[in-house]
Amino acid sequence: MDRVIKFRGKRVDDGQWIYGYLCFIYVDTNKARIYDPISVSSCDVLLETAGEYTGLEDKNGKEVYEGDVIEFQYRRLDGTYITVKSEVQYGAGQFGIMIDGVGTLTDYMSLCDLIGEVGQEFQVTGNKFIYA
């Protein structure tokens, strides 16, 4: 299986999301450039909004990107369930989330480990720029 490498970001000119390939990051600015293969054009995006596709989809088939907020039910150590919302981040060479408030656990969990815990039963509810 080949991993699809693509990005998304909010356009500088109109604030719309664009999806495609990260071309480059401008030096000493807060901008990057993403090439959209559908429209066969590239445009500047706000660097802070540029996020990589994780290669995963949520339970509704929506693509999961770095910066997305996902929600799922997590089983605590005492057997009870809580609803967790967390932002997808890239760290330690992998995509994952910070889990806080599940007993004594406040830790980084990779998305692979999350799928091992809850299966594909999570959903994207927004992103850090559009509140969930």
C-alpha positions in Angstrom: 0.0 0.0 0.0 1.4 3.4 -1.0 0.9 6.3 1.5 -0.7 9.4 0.0 1.3 12.4 0.9 -0.8 15.6 0.7 -1.5 18.7 2.7 -4.2 21.3 3.2 -4.0 24.9 4.2 -6.1 28.1 4.3 -5.5 30.4 1.4 -4.0 33.8 2.2 -6.2 35.6 -0.4 -9.6 34.3 0.5 -9.4 32.0 3.6 -10.7 29.0 1.7 -9.1 25.6 2.3 -7.0 24.1 -0.5 -5.8 20.5 -0.7 -2.7 19.3 -2.6 1.0 19.1 -2.4 3.2 21.3 -0.3 5.6 23.0 -2.7 7.7 25.1 -0.3 7.7 27.3 2.8 8.7 30.9 2.4 11.7 31.9 4.4 11.0 34.6 7.1 7.2 34.7 6.5 4.1 33.0 7.8 3.3 31.5 4.3 3.7 28.3 2.4 2.6 27.3 -1.1 0.3 24.4 -1.9 -0.2 23.0 -5.4 -3.8 21.8 -6.2 -3.6 19.1 -8.9 -7.4 19.4 -9.5 -7.3 23.1 -10.5 -3.7 22.7 -11.8 -2.6 25.8 -9.8 -0.8 26.7 -6.7 -1.5 29.4 -4.1 -0.1 30.8 -0.9 -1.5 29.5 2.4 -1.0 30.6 6.0 1.8 28.4 7.3 0.2 27.8 10.6 -2.8 26.2 8.9 -0.8 23.8 6.7 -1.4 20.3 7.9 -0.4 16.9 6.5 -2.9 14.1 5.7 -2.5 11.2 8.1 -3.5 8.5 5.7 -6.6 7.7 7.8 -10.3 8.4 7.6 -12.8 8.7 10.4 -15.9 6.5 10.8 -17.7 8.7 8.3 -15.0 8.4 5.7 -13.7 11.9 6.2 -9.9 12.3 5.7 -7.9 13.1 8.9 -5.3 15.9 8.8 -2.8 17.2 11.2 -4.7 20.0 13.2 -8.0 18.2 13.0 -10.0 17.7 16.3 -11.3 14.1 16.7 -13.8 12.8 19.2 -14.2 9.3 20.5 -15.3 7.3 23.5 -12.4 6.1 25.6 -12.6 3.3 28.2 -10.9 4.4 31.5 -9.0 2.1 33.8 -12.1 1.8 36.0 -14.2 0.5 33.1 -16.2 3.7 32.6 -16.3 5.6 29.3 -15.6 9.2 28.7 -15.9 11.4 25.6 -12.5 12.6 24.5 -11.8 15.4 22.0 -8.2 16.0 21.0 -6.2 17.7 18.2 -4.3 15.5 15.8 -0.6 16.4 16.1 2.7 15.2 14.6 5.4 14.2 17.1 7.9 11.5 17.8 7.8 10.6 14.1 4.1 9.8 14.0 0.6 11.3 14.1 -1.1 11.1 17.4 -3.2 12.9 20.0 -2.8 14.1 23.6 -5.1 12.3 26.0 -5.9 14.0 29.2 -8.3 13.1 32.0 -8.5 9.4 31.6 -7.5 8.4 35.1 -3.9 9.2 35.7 -3.0 9.1 32.0 -1.9 12.4 30.4 0.0 11.1 27.4 0.6 11.2 23.7 -1.1 8.3 21.9 -0.3 7.5 18.3 -3.2 7.2 15.9 -2.2 3.6 15.3 -2.6 2.9 19.1 -5.8 4.8 19.1 -7.2 2.6 16.4 -6.1 -0.4 18.4 -8.1 0.9 21.3 -11.3 2.2 19.7 -11.1 0.9 16.1 -12.3 3.3 13.5 -14.9 4.7 15.9 -13.7 8.2 16.0 -14.9 11.2 14.0 -13.5 14.5 12.9 -15.5 17.3 14.5 -13.5 20.3 13.3 -10.0 21.5 13.4 -8.0 23.9 15.6 -8.9 26.8 13.3 -12.6 26.0 13.1 -13.8 25.0 16.5 -15.4 21.6 16.9 
